[in-house]
Amino acid sequence: MLGTNTLEKIDTAAEVTNISPFGFWLLAGGKEYFVNYKDYAVFENASIKDIANVVEDAEGNLHWPALDADIELKALENPQDYPLSYK
């Protein structure tokens, strides 16, 4: 009997659809989101190649390997529930 490795990364079809000087549009989970550089500064000086290289796992977590950056899909859907602040 074959089992499933639950720790295995499952890539789905998240993709960057457009990039502007202010941010980029991301298609994930069947919806399109705008990721503003003001909110996610890690992307502001990143290359187009690095921004476009996004991986979405089964839980809806988005990861940019070259930038070591992560965004939860829930944070894009409900930004008011995920304030972007740190100490």
C-alpha positions as CSV (number, residue, x, y, z in Angstrom):
1,M,0.0,0.0,0.0
2,L,1.4,3.4,-1.0
3,G,1.1,6.3,1.4
4,T,1.3,10.1,1.0
5,N,4.0,12.2,2.4
6,T,2.1,15.0,4.2
7,L,5.3,17.1,4.4
8,E,5.8,17.2,0.7
9,K,5.4,20.6,-0.9
10,I,2.4,20.7,-3.3
11,D,2.7,23.4,-5.9
12,T,-0.5,24.8,-7.4
13,A,-1.1,27.4,-10.0
14,A,-0.3,30.8,-8.3
15,E,1.1,33.2,-10.8
16,V,2.1,36.9,-11.1
17,T,0.0,38.4,-13.9
18,N,1.4,41.9,-14.1
19,I,4.1,44.0,-12.4
20,S,4.0,47.8,-12.0
21,P,6.2,50.4,-10.3
22,F,3.8,50.3,-7.4
23,G,3.3,46.5,-6.9
24,F,2.2,43.4,-8.7
25,W,-1.0,41.4,-9.4
26,L,-1.1,37.9,-8.2
27,L,-3.6,35.2,-9.3
28,A,-4.0,32.6,-6.6
29,G,-6.9,30.5,-5.3
30,G,-9.0,31.5,-8.3
31,K,-8.8,35.3,-7.4
32,E,-6.5,38.1,-8.4
33,Y,-4.9,40.3,-5.7
34,F,-2.7,43.4,-5.8
35,V,0.4,43.2,-3.7
36,N,1.5,46.8,-3.0
37,Y,5.2,47.4,-2.4
38,K,4.3,49.8,0.4
39,D,2.8,46.9,2.3
40,Y,5.4,44.3,1.2
41,A,8.7,46.1,0.8
42,V,10.7,42.9,0.2
43,F,9.4,43.0,-3.4
44,E,10.2,46.6,-4.1
45,N,13.8,46.2,-5.4
46,A,13.4,42.5,-6.4
47,S,13.9,41.4,-10.0
48,I,11.0,40.6,-12.2
49,K,12.3,37.0,-12.4
50,D,12.3,36.7,-8.6
51,I,8.8,38.2,-8.2
52,A,7.4,35.9,-10.9
53,N,8.9,32.8,-9.2
54,V,6.0,32.2,-6.7
55,V,5.0,28.8,-5.3
56,E,1.6,28.2,-3.6
57,D,1.2,25.2,-1.3
58,A,-1.9,23.2,-0.5
59,E,-2.8,25.5,2.4
60,G,-2.7,28.7,0.4
61,N,0.7,29.9,1.6
62,L,2.6,31.7,-1.1
63,H,6.4,31.5,-1.2
64,W,9.1,33.3,-3.2
65,P,12.2,31.1,-2.9
66,A,14.8,33.6,-4.2
67,L,13.5,36.3,-1.8
68,D,12.8,34.1,1.2
69,A,9.4,35.8,1.4
70,D,6.1,34.4,2.4
71,I,2.5,35.7,2.3
72,E,-0.5,33.7,3.5
73,L,-3.4,33.8,1.1
74,K,-5.7,34.7,4.0
75,A,-3.7,37.9,4.6
76,L,-4.4,39.0,1.0
77,E,-8.1,38.1,1.3
78,N,-8.6,39.8,4.6
79,P,-5.8,42.4,5.1
80,Q,-7.7,44.1,8.0
81,D,-7.2,40.8,10.0
82,Y,-3.4,40.8,9.4
83,P,-1.9,44.2,10.2
84,L,1.6,44.6,8.8
85,S,3.6,45.7,11.8
86,Y,6.5,44.5,13.7
87,K,8.6,45.6,16.6
